[in-house]
């Protein structure tokens, strides 16, 4: 069994059998149980950071800032708009009423950044009923 080391300076783990002499001088030994616990926490969304003594500890990741939230909301919005593109094709069989609903839905999606609480709290518009029915029919015919 190899010995695992952690370097606070490099922010990474090292194994003597793999890294040999290329291990940072600040690296400290950690137990296999500590290493497993750290990797488990990291895979669950936590971050591995060094404490004041250079030992690795798990910390919760910071909450996303408004820019990250806005980017995620815009990406979701863009995907929802793209999912309705086919309904606007001139040869797609959609009623005038459904077309108006889809256009209103797409406009509501484009207007999301104008909401007062954007991006912290977003009131997402509901899909038009015709669109939902078309999607259900498409899924049923694909089976």
C-alpha positions as CSV (number, residue, x, y, z in Angstrom):
1,X,0.0,0.0,0.0
2,X,1.4,3.4,-1.0
3,X,1.5,6.5,1.2
4,X,-0.6,9.4,0.0
5,X,0.6,13.0,0.5
6,X,-1.1,16.3,0.2
7,X,0.5,19.6,-0.9
8,X,-1.3,22.7,0.2
9,X,0.9,24.8,-2.1
10,X,0.0,22.7,-5.1
11,X,-3.5,21.9,-3.9
12,X,-3.1,18.3,-4.9
13,X,-2.4,14.7,-3.8
14,X,0.9,12.9,-4.4
15,X,1.9,9.2,-4.3
16,X,5.5,8.4,-3.7
17,X,5.3,5.3,-5.9
18,X,4.0,7.4,-8.8
19,X,5.6,10.8,-8.3
20,X,9.0,9.8,-6.8
21,X,11.1,12.8,-6.1
22,X,8.7,15.2,-7.8
23,X,6.7,15.8,-4.6
24,X,6.5,19.4,-3.3
25,X,8.4,20.0,-0.1
26,X,5.3,21.1,1.8
27,X,3.5,17.8,1.2
28,X,2.3,16.0,4.3
29,X,1.2,12.4,4.8
30,X,-2.5,11.6,5.1
31,X,-4.2,8.4,5.8
32,X,-6.0,6.3,3.2
33,X,-9.3,7.0,5.1
34,X,-8.6,10.8,5.0
35,X,-7.9,10.6,1.3
36,X,-11.1,8.6,0.6
37,X,-13.2,11.0,2.7
38,X,-11.7,14.0,0.9
39,X,-12.4,12.5,-2.6
40,X,-15.9,11.5,-1.5
41,X,-16.7,15.0,-0.3
42,X,-15.2,16.5,-3.5
43,X,-17.4,14.3,-5.7
44,X,-20.4,15.4,-3.6
45,X,-19.7,19.1,-4.5
46,X,-17.4,20.2,-1.7
47,X,-13.9,21.7,-2.2
48,X,-10.6,20.4,-0.9
49,X,-8.6,23.2,0.7
50,X,-5.7,23.5,3.1
51,X,-6.4,24.6,6.7
52,X,-4.1,27.0,8.5
53,X,-1.6,24.1,9.1
54,X,-1.6,22.9,5.5
55,X,-3.8,19.9,6.2
56,X,-6.5,19.1,3.6
57,X,-10.1,19.8,4.7
58,X,-13.5,19.8,3.0
59,X,-15.3,23.1,2.7
60,X,-18.6,23.8,1.1
61,X,-18.4,25.5,-2.3
62,X,-19.4,29.1,-2.3
63,X,-22.9,29.9,-3.6
64,X,-22.9,31.0,-7.2
65,X,-22.8,34.8,-7.7
66,X,-25.3,36.8,-9.7
67,X,-23.2,36.5,-12.9
68,X,-23.1,32.7,-12.7
69,X,-26.8,32.5,-11.9
70,X,-27.6,34.9,-14.9
71,X,-25.4,32.8,-17.2
72,X,-27.2,29.6,-16.2
73,X,-30.6,31.2,-16.6
74,X,-29.8,32.5,-20.0
75,X,-28.5,29.1,-21.1
76,X,-31.7,27.5,-20.0
77,X,-33.7,30.2,-21.6
78,X,-31.9,29.8,-24.9
79,X,-32.4,26.1,-24.8
80,X,-36.1,26.5,-24.2
81,X,-36.4,29.0,-27.1
82,X,-34.4,26.7,-29.4
83,X,-36.8,23.8,-28.5
84,X,-39.7,25.8,-30.0
85,X,-37.9,26.9,-33.2
86,X,-39.5,24.2,-35.3
87,X,-42.9,25.5,-34.4
88,X,-42.1,28.7,-36.3
89,X,-41.2,27.0,-39.6
90,X,-43.6,28.0,-42.3
91,X,-44.4,24.4,-43.3
92,X,-45.0,23.2,-39.7
93,X,-48.7,22.4,-39.2
94,X,-49.6,24.7,-36.3
95,X,-52.8,26.7,-35.8
96,X,-52.7,30.5,-35.7
97,X,-53.7,30.3,-32.0
98,X,-50.9,28.0,-31.2
99,X,-48.4,30.1,-33.2
100,X,-49.5,33.2,-31.2
101,X,-49.0,31.3,-27.9
102,X,-45.6,30.1,-29.0
103,X,-44.6,33.6,-29.9
104,X,-45.8,35.0,-26.6
105,X,-44.0,32.2,-24.8
106,X,-40.7,32.9,-26.6
107,X,-41.1,36.7,-25.9
108,X,-41.7,35.9,-22.2
109,X,-38.5,33.9,-22.2
110,X,-36.5,36.7,-23.9
111,X,-37.9,39.1,-21.2
112,X,-36.7,37.0,-18.3
113,X,-33.8,39.4,-17.5
114,X,-36.2,42.2,-17.1
115,X,-37.9,40.6,-14.1
116,X,-37.1,42.6,-10.9
117,X,-35.6,39.6,-9.0
118,X,-33.5,38.2,-11.9
119,X,-31.4,36.2,-11.6
120,X,-32.0,35.3,-7.9
121,X,-35.7,34.4,-8.4
122,X,-37.1,33.8,-11.9
123,X,-40.8,33.3,-12.8
124,X,-40.4,30.9,-15.7
125,X,-43.3,31.0,-18.2
126,X,-45.3,27.9,-18.8
127,X,-45.0,26.1,-22.0
128,X,-48.0,26.7,-24.3
129,X,-50.6,23.9,-24.2
130,X,-50.2,23.2,-27.9
131,X,-46.5,22.8,-27.6
132,X,-46.9,20.3,-24.8
133,X,-49.4,18.3,-26.8
134,X,-47.2,18.3,-29.8
135,X,-44.2,17.1,-27.7
136,X,-46.3,14.3,-26.1
137,X,-47.5,13.2,-29.6
138,X,-44.0,13.2,-30.9
139,X,-42.8,11.1,-28.0
140,X,-45.8,8.7,-28.4
141,X,-45.1,8.3,-32.1
142,X,-41.4,7.6,-31.4
143,X,-42.3,4.5,-29.3
